[in-house]
Amino acid sequence: MLLSLIFRNAFRHKLRTLLTVVGLTVAVLAFGLLSTVVEAWYAGAEGASNARLVVRNAISLVFPLPLTYRQKIRQIEGVRGITTANWFGGIYKEPKNFFPQFAVEASSYLDLYPEYLLSEAERKDFQRDRKGAIVGEKLAATYGFKVGDTVTLKGTIYPGQWEFVIRGIYNGRDAKTDVSQMLFHWDYLNETMKIRIPRRANQIGVYVVEVADPSRVAEISRIIDNEFKNSNAETLSETEKAFQLGFVSMTEAIVVAIRLVSYLVIFIILAVMANTMAMTVRERTAEYATLKALGFGPRFVLLLIYGESLAIAALGGALGIALTFPVAVAFGNAMGTLFKVFAVSGATVALQAACALAVGFISALVPAYRAARVNIVAGLRSIG
């Protein structure tokens, strides 16, 4: 009987209930989407390995490191592997087409990043072709790249027109793997710079170092930095996660603002829901007085109001959560390669559900308390 009454009461005023459910749906959807944006901001750091170090110039990433550092780092005890990467920063057709491009040492880079899944044939084709490049599946889908295509980039950091041939499209080992970047040969970049600007040849943007024992990461970081202390190009070694978080920290204010907006959305819908329940209880005061006159106690009245509020909140929350997935896919596709990974996590869904139920519970607190304490005589005189 209680469940039947809850259902009937929830849909007694269909338009009011519909508008409240729509408001909850939009709020839960917005909260989920904003939370996913925040998670996407940290996706690069979350997907980083705890066994890889990034070694860069201690002054700034703008300043390169000498090529001679490679052998010295490789000889340090505990270093299992080392590779190089230079940020390229080229423009594809027009400036708005931004995506990460790195000049890397092909074989060693792919060895240190086994999460980049590439077929053996594509890997061999890439390594054989000095102008060859591989791109992530998300980047390929965004710009329609196919194996065999020739892609021309206009250099900004490295002037001139640069042509590359797509030799492979790599996938990610899991959802956190970055599949939005382009990798090509550092040798091609270096040989071209020897001809165009010789003084900029044989320079490395960062060294990526694989540590045999992850528990020694901090120790090996200190050893590397001490090795080049007081040199013309001192180093700063940090874990790959710390390196990624360094970029996120530059936009921390934006992340905080997004978080605040997401919770503000929930607060607004809480006010709307509370107003709905207050109107409902005020209109049914006489009914609740009648129930008490028939012998139903305050607890029954409380359950009736809380049940109605939670039922509406659950319906709106469920619809909001269901819509989050297709909307997130559409939003991620529209953003192209701006976000390395854009997927709704289980934690986001749990937060959405918790917020929806919290709205349903809190919005019924005051109305339920007043209804449970209504005087029978005064209530029966009420006309809503």
C-alpha positions as CSV (number, residue, x, y, z in Angstrom):
1,M,0.0,0.0,0.0
2,L,2.8,2.4,0.9
3,L,4.5,1.9,-2.5
4,S,1.3,2.3,-4.3
5,L,0.6,5.6,-2.5
6,I,4.1,6.9,-3.2
7,F,3.7,6.2,-6.9
8,R,0.3,7.8,-7.1
9,N,1.4,10.9,-5.2
10,A,4.5,11.3,-7.2
11,F,2.5,11.5,-10.5
12,R,-0.6,13.2,-9.1
13,H,0.6,16.6,-10.6
14,K,2.1,15.2,-13.8
15,L,3.3,18.6,-15.2
16,R,5.0,19.5,-12.0
17,T,6.6,16.1,-11.6
18,L,7.7,16.1,-15.3
19,L,9.4,19.5,-15.0
20,T,11.1,18.5,-11.7
21,V,12.4,15.3,-13.3
22,V,13.6,17.2,-16.4
23,G,15.4,19.6,-14.1
24,L,17.0,16.8,-12.2
25,T,18.0,15.0,-15.4
26,V,19.7,18.1,-16.8
27,A,21.4,18.8,-13.5
28,V,22.7,15.2,-13.1
29,L,23.8,15.2,-16.8
30,A,25.6,18.5,-16.4
31,F,27.3,17.3,-13.2
32,G,28.5,14.1,-14.9
33,L,29.8,15.9,-18.0
34,L,31.7,18.5,-16.0
35,S,33.1,15.8,-13.7
36,T,34.3,13.9,-16.9
37,V,35.9,17.1,-18.1
38,V,37.9,17.3,-14.9
39,E,38.9,13.7,-15.1
40,A,40.0,14.1,-18.7
41,W,42.2,17.0,-17.6
42,Y,44.1,14.6,-15.3
43,A,43.9,11.6,-17.7
44,G,47.5,12.0,-18.9
45,A,48.8,11.9,-15.3
46,E,46.5,9.0,-14.3
47,G,47.8,6.9,-17.2
48,A,51.5,7.6,-16.5
49,S,53.8,4.9,-15.4
50,N,55.5,4.9,-12.0
51,A,58.6,3.3,-13.5
52,R,59.4,6.1,-16.0
53,L,61.2,9.3,-15.4
54,V,61.2,12.4,-17.5
55,V,64.6,14.2,-17.6
56,R,64.4,17.8,-18.8
57,N,66.4,21.1,-18.6
58,A,66.2,22.4,-15.1
59,I,65.5,26.0,-16.3
60,S,62.6,25.2,-18.6
61,L,61.3,22.8,-21.2
62,V,62.1,25.5,-23.7
63,F,65.8,24.8,-23.3
64,P,67.1,21.5,-24.8
65,L,69.6,19.0,-23.5
66,P,72.8,17.8,-25.2
67,L,72.7,14.5,-27.1
68,T,75.8,13.5,-25.1
69,Y,73.7,13.1,-21.9
70,R,72.1,9.9,-23.3
71,Q,75.1,7.6,-22.8
72,K,75.8,9.0,-19.3
73,I,72.3,8.4,-18.2
74,R,72.2,4.9,-19.7
75,Q,75.3,3.9,-17.6
76,I,73.7,4.8,-14.3
77,E,72.9,1.7,-12.3
78,G,69.2,0.9,-12.1
79,V,68.4,2.4,-15.5
80,R,66.8,-0.2,-17.7
81,G,66.1,1.8,-20.8
82,I,66.2,5.3,-22.2
83,T,64.7,7.1,-25.2
84,T,64.3,10.7,-26.4
85,A,61.4,13.0,-27.4
86,N,61.2,16.5,-28.9
87,W,58.0,18.5,-29.0
88,F,57.5,19.6,-32.6
89,G,54.5,22.0,-32.5
90,G,53.6,21.9,-36.2
91,I,50.4,23.3,-37.7
92,Y,48.2,21.0,-39.8
93,K,46.5,23.1,-42.5
94,E,45.4,25.8,-40.1
95,P,46.2,26.8,-36.5
96,K,43.0,25.4,-34.9
97,N,44.0,21.9,-35.9
98,F,46.1,21.3,-32.8
99,F,47.4,17.9,-31.8
100,P,50.6,16.7,-30.0
101,Q,53.5,15.8,-32.3
102,F,56.8,14.3,-31.0
103,A,60.0,13.5,-32.7
104,V,61.2,10.3,-31.1
105,E,63.8,7.6,-31.3
106,A,61.5,5.1,-32.9
107,S,62.5,1.7,-31.7
108,S,63.5,2.6,-28.1
109,Y,60.4,4.8,-27.6
110,L,58.0,2.1,-28.6
111,D,59.9,-0.3,-26.3
112,L,59.4,2.0,-23.3
113,Y,55.7,2.6,-24.1
114,P,54.3,-1.0,-24.6
115,E,50.8,0.5,-24.0
116,Y,50.9,1.8,-27.6
117,L,49.7,-1.2,-29.5
118,L,50.9,-1.4,-33.1
119,S,50.9,-4.4,-35.5
120,E,54.3,-5.8,-36.2
121,A,54.0,-5.0,-39.9
122,E,53.2,-1.3,-39.2
123,R,56.0,-1.1,-36.7
124,K,58.6,-2.4,-39.2
125,D,57.2,0.0,-41.9
126,F,57.5,2.9,-39.5
127,Q,61.1,2.0,-38.5
128,R,62.2,1.6,-42.1
129,D,60.8,4.9,-43.4
130,R,62.8,7.9,-42.3
131,K,59.8,10.2,-43.1
132,G,57.4,7.7,-41.6
133,A,55.0,8.5,-38.7
134,I,52.4,6.7,-36.6
135,V,49.3,8.3,-35.2
136,G,46.8,7.3,-32.4
137,E,43.4,6.0,-33.4
138,K,41.6,9.0,-32.0
139,L,43.8,11.4,-34.0
140,A,43.3,9.3,-37.1
141,A,39.5,9.4,-36.6
142,T,39.5,13.1,-36.0
143,Y,41.3,14.1,-39.2
144,G,40.6,11.0,-41.4
145,F,44.2,9.9,-41.5
146,K,44.8,6.5,-43.1
147,V,47.9,4.3,-43.5
148,G,49.8,5.6,-46.6
149,D,48.6,9.2,-46.4
150,T,51.1,12.0,-46.7
151,V,50.7,14.6,-44.0
152,T,52.3,18.1,-44.3
153,L,52.9,20.1,-41.2
154,K,54.1,23.7,-41.1
155,G,56.8,24.0,-38.5
156,T,56.7,26.7,-35.8
157,I,59.5,25.7,-33.5
158,Y,61.3,24.0,-36.4
159,P,60.6,26.3,-39.5
160,G,59.7,25.0,-42.9
161,Q,57.3,22.5,-44.5
162,W,57.6,19.0,-43.2
163,E,56.2,15.9,-44.9
164,F,55.4,12.7,-43.2
165,V,53.9,9.4,-44.4
166,I,51.5,7.6,-42.1
167,R,52.9,4.1,-41.6
168,G,50.7,2.9,-38.7
169,I,47.8,3.7,-36.5
170,Y,48.2,2.6,-32.9
171,N,45.6,1.6,-30.3
172,G,45.7,1.9,-26.5
173,R,46.2,-0.9,-24.1
174,D,43.5,0.6,-21.9
175,A,41.1,3.5,-21.7
176,K,43.8,5.8,-20.1
177,T,46.3,5.4,-23.0
178,D,46.8,8.6,-25.0
179,V,45.8,7.8,-28.6
180,S,45.6,11.4,-29.8
181,Q,49.2,12.1,-30.8
182,M,51.6,11.8,-33.7
183,L,55.1,10.2,-33.4
184,F,57.8,10.5,-36.1
185,H,61.6,10.0,-36.3
186,W,63.9,12.2,-34.4
187,D,66.6,11.3,-37.0
188,Y,64.6,13.0,-39.7
189,L,64.2,16.1,-37.6
190,N,67.9,16.2,-36.7
191,E,69.3,15.6,-40.2
192,T,67.0,18.3,-41.6
193,M,68.1,20.8,-38.9
194,K,71.8,20.0,-39.6
195,I,71.1,21.4,-43.1
196,R,68.8,24.3,-42.2
197,I,70.0,25.4,-38.8
198,P,73.2,23.5,-37.8
199,R,73.4,25.1,-34.3
200,R,70.1,23.5,-33.4
201,A,71.1,20.0,-34.3
202,N,71.9,17.2,-31.8
203,Q,69.6,18.6,-29.2
204,I,67.1,16.7,-27.1
205,G,63.8,18.0,-25.7
206,V,63.5,15.4,-22.9
207,Y,64.9,12.0,-22.1
208,V,62.5,9.3,-20.9
209,V,64.2,6.9,-18.6
210,E,62.8,3.5,-17.5
211,V,63.8,2.4,-14.0
212,A,64.2,-1.3,-13.3
213,D,63.0,-1.0,-9.7
214,P,60.1,1.5,-9.3
215,S,60.9,1.8,-5.6
216,R,64.2,3.5,-6.6
217,V,62.7,6.2,-8.7
218,A,63.4,9.0,-6.3
219,E,67.0,7.8,-5.7
220,I,67.8,7.5,-9.4
221,S,66.2,10.9,-10.1
222,R,68.7,12.4,-7.6
223,I,71.6,10.5,-9.1
224,I,70.8,11.8,-12.6
225,D,70.5,15.4,-11.5
226,N,73.7,15.2,-9.5
227,E,75.5,13.8,-12.5
228,F,74.9,17.0,-14.4
229,K,75.0,19.5,-11.5
230,N,77.0,22.7,-12.3
231,S,77.0,21.8,-16.0
232,N,75.9,24.2,-18.8
233,A,72.6,22.3,-18.9
234,E,71.5,21.1,-15.5
235,T,68.7,18.6,-15.4
236,L,65.4,18.2,-13.5
237,S,64.3,14.6,-13.3
238,E,60.7,13.7,-12.2
239,T,58.3,10.9,-12.5
240,E,56.1,10.9,-15.6
241,K,53.1,11.5,-13.5
242,A,54.7,14.6,-11.8
243,F,55.7,15.8,-15.2
244,Q,52.1,15.6,-16.5
245,L,50.7,17.2,-13.4
246,G,53.1,20.1,-13.9
247,F,51.1,21.0,-17.0
248,V,47.8,20.5,-15.3
249,S,48.8,22.9,-12.5
250,M,49.1,25.7,-15.0
251,T,45.4,25.5,-15.5
252,E,44.4,24.6,-11.9
253,A,42.1,27.7,-11.7
254,I,40.1,26.4,-14.6
255,V,39.7,23.0,-13.0
256,V,38.6,24.5,-9.7
257,A,36.1,26.7,-11.5
258,I,34.6,23.7,-13.3
259,R,34.3,21.8,-10.0
260,L,32.6,24.7,-8.4
261,V,30.1,25.0,-11.3
262,S,29.3,21.3,-11.2
263,Y,28.4,21.5,-7.5
264,L,26.5,24.8,-8.0
265,V,24.3,23.0,-10.5
266,I,23.4,20.4,-7.9
267,F,22.7,23.1,-5.3
268,I,20.3,24.9,-7.7
269,I,18.4,21.7,-8.5
270,L,18.2,21.0,-4.7
271,A,16.5,24.3,-4.2
272,V,14.0,23.5,-7.0
273,M,13.3,20.0,-5.6
274,A,12.8,21.4,-2.1
275,N,10.3,23.9,-3.4
276,T,8.4,21.1,-5.2
277,M,8.2,19.0,-2.1
278,A,7.2,22.0,0.0
279,M,4.3,22.8,-2.4
280,T,3.3,19.2,-2.4
281,V,3.1,18.9,1.4
282,R,1.2,22.2,1.8
283,E,-1.4,21.1,-0.7
284,R,-1.9,17.8,1.1
285,T,-2.0,18.9,4.7
286,A,-5.6,17.9,5.1
287,E,-4.8,14.4,3.7
288,Y,-2.0,13.9,6.1
289,A,-4.2,15.0,9.0
290,T,-6.8,12.5,7.8
291,L,-4.3,9.7,7.7
292,K,-3.3,10.5,11.3
293,A,-7.0,10.6,12.3
294,L,-7.4,7.1,10.9
295,G,-4.5,5.8,13.0
296,F,-1.5,6.2,10.8
297,G,1.4,7.5,12.8
298,P,4.0,10.2,12.0
299,R,6.4,7.6,10.8
300,F,4.0,6.5,8.0
301,V,3.6,10.2,6.9
302,L,7.4,10.6,6.9
303,L,7.9,7.5,4.7
304,L,5.2,8.7,2.3
305,I,6.9,12.0,1.7
306,Y,10.5,10.7,1.7
307,G,9.4,7.9,-0.7
308,E,7.9,10.4,-3.1
309,S,10.9,12.7,-3.0
310,L,13.4,9.8,-3.5
311,A,11.3,8.3,-6.3
312,I,11.4,11.5,-8.3
313,A,15.1,12.0,-7.6
314,A,15.9,8.4,-8.6
315,L,14.0,8.8,-11.9
316,G,15.7,12.1,-12.7
317,G,19.0,10.7,-11.7
318,A,18.7,7.5,-13.7
319,L,17.7,9.5,-16.8
320,G,20.6,11.9,-16.3
321,I,23.1,9.1,-15.9
322,A,21.8,7.2,-18.9
323,L,22.1,10.4,-21.1
324,T,25.6,11.1,-19.8
325,F,27.2,8.4,-21.9
326,P,26.0,9.3,-25.4
327,V,26.4,13.1,-24.6
328,A,30.0,12.4,-23.4
329,V,30.8,10.5,-26.6
330,A,29.4,13.4,-28.8
331,F,31.2,16.0,-26.7
332,G,34.5,14.1,-26.8
333,N,34.2,13.8,-30.6
334,A,33.4,17.5,-31.0
335,M,36.5,18.4,-28.9
336,G,38.8,16.3,-31.2
337,T,42.2,15.8,-29.7
338,L,41.9,18.5,-27.0
339,F,41.4,15.7,-24.4
340,K,43.6,12.7,-24.5
341,V,41.0,10.5,-23.0
342,F,37.3,11.4,-22.5
343,A,35.2,8.7,-21.0
344,V,32.7,8.5,-18.2
345,S,34.2,6.6,-15.2
346,G,32.5,4.5,-12.7
347,A,33.4,7.0,-10.0
348,T,31.5,9.7,-11.9
349,V,28.4,7.6,-12.2
350,A,28.5,6.8,-8.5
351,L,28.8,10.5,-7.7
352,Q,25.8,11.3,-10.0
353,A,23.7,8.7,-8.2
354,A,24.8,9.9,-4.8
355,C,24.0,13.5,-5.6
356,A,20.6,12.6,-7.0
357,L,19.6,10.6,-3.9
358,A,21.1,13.3,-1.6
359,V,18.9,15.9,-3.4
360,G,15.8,13.7,-2.9
361,F,16.6,13.1,0.8
362,I,17.6,16.7,1.7
363,S,14.7,18.3,-0.1
364,A,12.2,16.3,1.9
365,L,13.7,17.0,5.3
366,V,11.7,20.1,6.3
367,P,8.4,19.2,4.5
368,A,8.4,15.8,6.0
369,Y,9.1,17.1,9.5
370,R,6.2,19.6,9.2
371,A,3.8,17.0,7.9
372,A,4.7,14.5,10.6
373,R,3.9,17.2,13.3
374,V,0.7,18.5,11.8
375,N,-2.2,18.9,14.2
376,I,-5.2,16.8,13.2
377,V,-7.8,19.4,13.9
378,A,-5.7,22.2,12.3
379,G,-4.9,20.0,9.4
380,L,-8.5,19.1,8.7
381,R,-9.3,22.8,8.5
382,S,-6.6,23.3,5.9
383,I,-7.7,23.8,2.3
384,G,-4.1,23.6,0.8
